[in-house]
Amino acid sequence: MEQNNINTAIAALNGQEQLPQSIDVIVREDFVEKLPQILSNLESVKAWAIACTEQDRHLMLVSDEDFEQAKKRCATINNVIKTINGKKIDVKKAYIKPYELFEQKAKEVIEILSTAKDHLWLQVCDAEEKAKNAKLEELRVHWESLGEKCEYRSFGQVFDKKWLNKGCKVETAFAEMDKIYQSIETDIGAIKGLNSEFTVSLYEYYKDGHSVSEVIAYNNRLAAQKQAVEQQKQASKEILQTKEEKVEIAKESADKDETEEVQEITFKVWGTREQFAKLKKFLNENGMRYGKA
């Protein structure tokens, strides 16, 4: 309905004004050749400047008087330069006025066209944005309707920007999402097949966007970490047990020393020198005192 109104308005305008469908901007290509020549006596001024500064361009200053005269000479030359520069600026301002008029008219036309274009383009962009949002929501609904395995991949994780292009049909995007969902089902089955004691952690790791191969590597790391912790615990337990046993032995020895009564026995022993040496060693090792009767 809106498109018909636009066509009707354009047709009515064209009919009333006899306007062409398009128009060319024409600028005569010979306008540069037809620009008026700027007449001046600058050639004569140039010859005068060369002649009257000949001595200045070769003069070597020596005395204080030379330097004072040079200052006055520079001031005179600067005044001439200032006069010529001022005339140059005045001529440029006057000469550029035709271009400034042309530029102003061009800007006015561009403003008219841009206003019309912006009015239409804003509506076009708004309509395209609404269409994209509607398509995006349609894609989201389809993904979330595929099944419970969607919890392992959010819509944002599987979404592809190309699905919003005008050239991409909704059915094509649906088919790609279906394939992704099937691959997720396969992945979940593979993770479950690991029979890991860390299954819950593996599922969470997969939800973060990791592939099955990354999940398997993660499972191996968890198993290795657990084994290392258990080995450390066992080693610590053995060390503690050894320390406790040593303490118990020392305690028993101390208790024995404190409770046993020392007795004295007198007897005669017959044996060889070697046997007496062994007896002496035994008595010393067991802390037993001995002496003559």
KOLGU-44291 format. One record per residue (C-alpha): x, y, z; residue number from 1; residue in one letter. Coordinates in steps of 0.2 Angstrom, whole numbers, plus 5000, padded with zeros to 4 digits. Example, Ala and Ser with C-alpha at 12.3 -4.5 7.8 and 13.67 -1.06 7.14 Angstrom:
BEGIN
+------+-------+------+-----+---------+
: east : north :   up : num : residuo :
+------+-------+------+-----+---------+
: 5062 :  4978 : 5039 :   1 :       A :
: 5068 :  4995 : 5036 :   2 :       S :
+------+-------+------+-----+---------+
This chain:
BEGIN
+------+-------+------+-----+---------+
: east : north :   up : num : residuo :
+------+-------+------+-----+---------+
: 5000 :  5000 : 5000 :   1 :       M :
: 5014 :  5012 : 5005 :   2 :       E :
: 5024 :  5008 : 4989 :   3 :       Q :
: 5008 :  5012 : 4978 :   4 :       N :
: 5007 :  5029 : 4987 :   5 :       N :
: 5025 :  5033 : 4983 :   6 :       I :
: 5023 :  5028 : 4965 :   7 :       N :
: 5007 :  5038 : 4963 :   8 :       T :
: 5016 :  5053 : 4971 :   9 :       A :
: 5031 :  5052 : 4959 :  10 :       I :
: 5019 :  5050 : 4944 :  11 :       A :
: 5009 :  5065 : 4949 :  12 :       A :
: 5024 :  5076 : 4951 :  13 :       L :
: 5032 :  5070 : 4935 :  14 :       N :
: 5015 :  5073 : 4926 :  15 :       G :
: 5013 :  5091 : 4933 :  16 :       Q :
: 5031 :  5097 : 4930 :  17 :       E :
: 5036 :  5087 : 4915 :  18 :       Q :
: 5051 :  5081 : 4925 :  19 :       L :
: 5064 :  5069 : 4917 :  20 :       P :
: 5068 :  5053 : 4927 :  21 :       Q :
: 5086 :  5059 : 4928 :  22 :       S :
: 5097 :  5074 : 4925 :  23 :       I :
: 5115 :  5077 : 4922 :  24 :       D :
: 5125 :  5091 : 4930 :  25 :       V :
: 5133 :  5101 : 4915 :  26 :       I :
: 5149 :  5112 : 4917 :  27 :       V :
: 5156 :  5119 : 4901 :  28 :       R :
: 5173 :  5111 : 4899 :  29 :       E :
: 5181 :  5127 : 4891 :  30 :       D :
: 5177 :  5138 : 4906 :  31 :       F :
: 5195 :  5138 : 4911 :  32 :       V :
: 5201 :  5144 : 4894 :  33 :       E :
: 5187 :  5158 : 4895 :  34 :       K :
: 5192 :  5164 : 4912 :  35 :       L :
: 5197 :  5182 : 4911 :  36 :       P :
: 5216 :  5185 : 4911 :  37 :       Q :
: 5222 :  5195 : 4926 :  38 :       I :
: 5231 :  5210 : 4919 :  39 :       L :
: 5245 :  5218 : 4929 :  40 :       S :
: 5262 :  5226 : 4928 :  41 :       N :
: 5271 :  5212 : 4938 :  42 :       L :
: 5283 :  5208 : 4924 :  43 :       E :
: 5289 :  5226 : 4925 :  44 :       S :
: 5289 :  5225 : 4944 :  45 :       V :
: 5300 :  5209 : 4943 :  46 :       K :
: 5313 :  5217 : 4932 :  47 :       A :
: 5313 :  5232 : 4944 :  48 :       W :
: 5316 :  5220 : 4959 :  49 :       A :
: 5330 :  5211 : 4950 :  50 :       I :
: 5339 :  5227 : 4946 :  51 :       A :
: 5337 :  5237 : 4962 :  52 :       C :
: 5342 :  5222 : 4973 :  53 :       T :
: 5357 :  5216 : 4963 :  54 :       E :
: 5369 :  5225 : 4975 :  55 :       Q :
: 5359 :  5219 : 4990 :  56 :       D :
: 5361 :  5200 : 4985 :  57 :       R :
: 5380 :  5202 : 4984 :  58 :       H :
: 5384 :  5214 : 4997 :  59 :       L :
: 5395 :  5209 : 5012 :  60 :       M :
: 5392 :  5218 : 5028 :  61 :       L :
: 5408 :  5224 : 5038 :  62 :       V :
: 5406 :  5239 : 5048 :  63 :       S :
: 5393 :  5244 : 5061 :  64 :       D :
: 5387 :  5257 : 5048 :  65 :       E :
: 5384 :  5243 : 5035 :  66 :       D :
: 5373 :  5234 : 5048 :  67 :       F :
: 5363 :  5249 : 5052 :  68 :       E :
: 5360 :  5253 : 5033 :  69 :       Q :
: 5356 :  5235 : 5030 :  70 :       A :
: 5342 :  5236 : 5043 :  71 :       K :
: 5334 :  5251 : 5035 :  72 :       K :
: 5336 :  5242 : 5018 :  73 :       R :
: 5327 :  5226 : 5024 :  74 :       C :
: 5313 :  5237 : 5031 :  75 :       A :
: 5311 :  5245 : 5014 :  76 :       T :
: 5311 :  5228 : 5005 :  77 :       I :
: 5298 :  5221 : 5017 :  78 :       N :
: 5286 :  5235 : 5014 :  79 :       N :
: 5287 :  5231 : 4995 :  80 :       V :
: 5284 :  5213 : 4999 :  81 :       I :
: 5269 :  5217 : 5010 :  82 :       K :
: 5261 :  5228 : 4996 :  83 :       T :
: 5263 :  5214 : 4983 :  84 :       I :
: 5256 :  5201 : 4995 :  85 :       N :
: 5241 :  5212 : 4999 :  86 :       G :
: 5237 :  5214 : 4981 :  87 :       K :
: 5239 :  5196 : 4978 :  88 :       K :
: 5226 :  5192 : 4992 :  89 :       I :
: 5214 :  5205 : 4985 :  90 :       D :
: 5215 :  5198 : 4967 :  91 :       V :
: 5212 :  5180 : 4974 :  92 :       K :
: 5197 :  5185 : 4983 :  93 :       K :
: 5189 :  5194 : 4968 :  94 :       A :
: 5194 :  5180 : 4956 :  95 :       Y :
: 5187 :  5166 : 4967 :  96 :       I :
: 5170 :  5173 : 4969 :  97 :       K :
: 5162 :  5164 : 4953 :  98 :       P :
: 5168 :  5148 : 4960 :  99 :       Y :
: 5161 :  5152 : 4978 : 100 :       E :
: 5144 :  5156 : 4969 : 101 :       L :
: 5145 :  5139 : 4960 : 102 :       F :
: 5149 :  5130 : 4976 : 103 :       E :
: 5135 :  5137 : 4985 : 104 :       Q :
: 5122 :  5132 : 4972 : 105 :       K :
: 5129 :  5115 : 4972 : 106 :       A :
: 5128 :  5113 : 4991 : 107 :       K :
: 5110 :  5119 : 4990 : 108 :       E :
: 5105 :  5105 : 4977 : 109 :       V :
: 5115 :  5092 : 4987 : 110 :       I :
: 5105 :  5097 : 5003 : 111 :       E :
: 5088 :  5095 : 4994 : 112 :       I :
: 5093 :  5078 : 4987 : 113 :       L :
: 5101 :  5072 : 5004 : 114 :       S :
: 5085 :  5077 : 5014 : 115 :       T :
: 5074 :  5066 : 5002 : 116 :       A :
: 5087 :  5052 : 5002 : 117 :       K :
: 5089 :  5052 : 5021 : 118 :       D :
: 5070 :  5052 : 5023 : 119 :       H :
: 5068 :  5036 : 5013 : 120 :       L :
: 5084 :  5027 : 5018 : 121 :       W :
: 5080 :  5029 : 5037 : 122 :       L :
: 5063 :  5020 : 5034 : 123 :       Q :
: 5073 :  5006 : 5023 : 124 :       V :
: 5085 :  5003 : 5037 : 125 :       C :
: 5072 :  5003 : 5050 : 126 :       D :
: 5062 :  4990 : 5040 : 127 :       A :
: 5077 :  4979 : 5037 : 128 :       E :
: 5082 :  4980 : 5056 : 129 :       E :
: 5064 :  4974 : 5060 : 130 :       K :
: 5065 :  4960 : 5047 : 131 :       A :
: 5082 :  4954 : 5054 : 132 :       K :
: 5076 :  4954 : 5072 : 133 :       N :
: 5060 :  4944 : 5067 : 134 :       A :
: 5071 :  4932 : 5058 : 135 :       K :
: 5083 :  4931 : 5073 : 136 :       L :
: 5069 :  4927 : 5085 : 137 :       E :
: 5062 :  4914 : 5072 : 138 :       E :
: 5080 :  4905 : 5072 : 139 :       L :
: 5081 :  4906 : 5091 : 140 :       R :
: 5064 :  4898 : 5093 : 141 :       V :
: 5068 :  4884 : 5081 : 142 :       H :
: 5085 :  4880 : 5090 : 143 :       W :
: 5077 :  4879 : 5107 : 144 :       E :
: 5063 :  4868 : 5101 : 145 :       S :
: 5075 :  4854 : 5094 : 146 :       L :
: 5077 :  4845 : 5111 : 147 :       G :
: 5085 :  4844 : 5128 : 148 :       E :
: 5103 :  4843 : 5121 : 149 :       K :
: 5101 :  4862 : 5117 : 150 :       C :
: 5106 :  4865 : 5135 : 151 :       E :
: 5124 :  4860 : 5130 : 152 :       Y :
: 5125 :  4874 : 5117 : 153 :       R :
: 5116 :  4891 : 5119 : 154 :       S :
: 5109 :  4899 : 5103 : 155 :       F :
: 5123 :  4912 : 5104 : 156 :       G :
: 5136 :  4898 : 5103 : 157 :       Q :
: 5129 :  4890 : 5087 : 158 :       V :
: 5122 :  4906 : 5079 : 159 :       F :
: 5130 :  4911 : 5062 : 160 :       D :
: 5129 :  4929 : 5056 : 161 :       K :
: 5126 :  4924 : 5038 : 162 :       K :
: 5109 :  4917 : 5043 : 163 :       W :
: 5103 :  4935 : 5044 : 164 :       L :
: 5108 :  4939 : 5026 : 165 :       N :
: 5094 :  4941 : 5014 : 166 :       K :
: 5101 :  4928 : 5003 : 167 :       G :
: 5100 :  4915 : 5016 : 168 :       C :
: 5083 :  4907 : 5018 : 169 :       K :
: 5076 :  4902 : 5035 : 170 :       V :
: 5075 :  4884 : 5029 : 171 :       E :
: 5094 :  4884 : 5025 : 172 :       T :
: 5098 :  4890 : 5043 : 173 :       A :
: 5086 :  4878 : 5051 : 174 :       F :
: 5095 :  4863 : 5042 : 175 :       A :
: 5112 :  4869 : 5048 : 176 :       E :
: 5105 :  4870 : 5066 : 177 :       M :
: 5098 :  4853 : 5064 : 178 :       D :
: 5115 :  4846 : 5059 : 179 :       K :
: 5123 :  4855 : 5074 : 180 :       I :
: 5111 :  4848 : 5086 : 181 :       Y :
: 5114 :  4830 : 5079 : 182 :       Q :
: 5133 :  4833 : 5081 : 183 :       S :
: 5130 :  4838 : 5099 : 184 :       I :
: 5120 :  4822 : 5102 : 185 :       E :
: 5135 :  4812 : 5096 : 186 :       T :
: 5147 :  4822 : 5107 : 187 :       D :
: 5136 :  4819 : 5122 : 188 :       I :
: 5136 :  4801 : 5119 : 189 :       G :
: 5155 :  4800 : 5117 : 190 :       A :
: 5157 :  4809 : 5133 : 191 :       I :
: 5145 :  4797 : 5142 : 192 :       K :
: 5155 :  4783 : 5135 : 193 :       G :
: 5170 :  4788 : 5144 : 194 :       L :
: 5162 :  4781 : 5160 : 195 :       N :
: 5172 :  4794 : 5169 : 196 :       S :
: 5170 :  4798 : 5188 : 197 :       E :
: 5171 :  4817 : 5182 : 198 :       F :
: 5156 :  4816 : 5170 : 199 :       T :
: 5147 :  4831 : 5178 : 200 :       V :
: 5163 :  4842 : 5176 : 201 :       S :
: 5165 :  4835 : 5158 : 202 :       L :
: 5148 :  4841 : 5154 : 203 :       Y :
: 5151 :  4858 : 5161 : 204 :       E :
: 5167 :  4859 : 5151 : 205 :       Y :
: 5158 :  4854 : 5135 : 206 :       Y :
: 5145 :  4868 : 5138 : 207 :       K :
: 5159 :  4881 : 5138 : 208 :       D :
: 5161 :  4877 : 5120 : 209 :       G :
: 5175 :  4864 : 5120 : 210 :       H :
: 5176 :  4850 : 5108 : 211 :       S :
: 5175 :  4832 : 5112 : 212 :       V :
: 5194 :  4830 : 5110 : 213 :       S :
: 5197 :  4844 : 5122 : 214 :       E :
: 5184 :  4836 : 5134 : 215 :       V :
: 5194 :  4820 : 5133 : 216 :       I :
: 5210 :  4829 : 5137 : 217 :       A :
: 5202 :  4838 : 5151 : 218 :       Y :
: 5196 :  4821 : 5158 : 219 :       N :
: 5214 :  4814 : 5157 : 220 :       N :
: 5221 :  4830 : 5167 : 221 :       R :
: 5208 :  4827 : 5180 : 222 :       L :
: 5212 :  4809 : 5182 : 223 :       A :
: 5231 :  4813 : 5183 : 224 :       A :
: 5228 :  4827 : 5196 : 225 :       Q :
: 5217 :  4815 : 5207 : 226 :       K :
: 5231 :  4801 : 5206 : 227 :       Q :
: 5244 :  4814 : 5211 : 228 :       A :
: 5234 :  4819 : 5226 : 229 :       V :
: 5231 :  4801 : 5231 : 230 :       E :
: 5249 :  4797 : 5230 : 231 :       Q :
: 5254 :  4812 : 5240 : 232 :       Q :
: 5241 :  4808 : 5253 : 233 :       K :
: 5248 :  4790 : 5254 : 234 :       Q :
: 5266 :  4796 : 5255 : 235 :       A :
: 5261 :  4808 : 5269 : 236 :       S :
: 5251 :  4794 : 5278 : 237 :       K :
: 5266 :  4782 : 5277 : 238 :       E :
: 5278 :  4796 : 5284 : 239 :       I :
: 5266 :  4799 : 5298 : 240 :       L :
: 5264 :  4781 : 5302 : 241 :       Q :
: 5283 :  4779 : 5303 : 242 :       T :
: 5285 :  4793 : 5314 : 243 :       K :
: 5271 :  4786 : 5326 : 244 :       E :
: 5280 :  4769 : 5326 : 245 :       E :
: 5296 :  4777 : 5331 : 246 :       K :
: 5288 :  4787 : 5345 : 247 :       V :
: 5279 :  4771 : 5351 : 248 :       E :
: 5296 :  4761 : 5351 : 249 :       I :
: 5305 :  4775 : 5360 : 250 :       A :
: 5291 :  4776 : 5373 : 251 :       K :
: 5291 :  4758 : 5376 : 252 :       E :
: 5309 :  4758 : 5378 : 253 :       S :
: 5308 :  4772 : 5391 : 254 :       A :
: 5294 :  4764 : 5400 : 255 :       D :
: 5304 :  4748 : 5401 : 256 :       K :
: 5319 :  4756 : 5408 : 257 :       D :
: 5309 :  4765 : 5421 : 258 :       E :
: 5299 :  4750 : 5427 : 259 :       T :
: 5312 :  4735 : 5427 : 260 :       E :
: 5322 :  4732 : 5443 : 261 :       E :
: 5341 :  4730 : 5442 : 262 :       V :
: 5346 :  4713 : 5449 : 263 :       Q :
: 5363 :  4706 : 5453 : 264 :       E :
: 5368 :  4688 : 5449 : 265 :       I :
: 5385 :  4681 : 5454 : 266 :       T :
: 5390 :  4666 : 5444 : 267 :       F :
: 5406 :  4658 : 5436 : 268 :       K :
: 5408 :  4655 : 5418 : 269 :       V :
: 5420 :  4643 : 5409 : 270 :       W :
: 5425 :  4647 : 5391 : 271 :       G :
: 5438 :  4651 : 5378 : 272 :       T :
: 5445 :  4668 : 5375 : 273 :       R :
: 5434 :  4671 : 5360 : 274 :       E :
: 5419 :  4666 : 5370 : 275 :       Q :
: 5423 :  4678 : 5384 : 276 :       F :
: 5425 :  4692 : 5371 : 277 :       A :
: 5408 :  4688 : 5363 : 278 :       K :
: 5401 :  4688 : 5381 : 279 :       L :
: 5408 :  4705 : 5385 : 280 :       K :
: 5401 :  4712 : 5368 : 281 :       K :
: 5384 :  4706 : 5373 : 282 :       F :
: 5384 :  4713 : 5390 : 283 :       L :
: 5390 :  4730 : 5383 : 284 :       N :
: 5377 :  4730 : 5369 : 285 :       E :
: 5363 :  4727 : 5381 : 286 :       N :
: 5369 :  4740 : 5394 : 287 :       G :
: 5373 :  4727 : 5408 : 288 :       M :
: 5386 :  4731 : 5421 : 289 :       R :
: 5398 :  4718 : 5426 : 290 :       Y :
: 5414 :  4717 : 5437 : 291 :       G :
: 5424 :  4706 : 5449 : 292 :       K :
: 5415 :  4697 : 5463 : 293 :       A :
+------+-------+------+-----+---------+
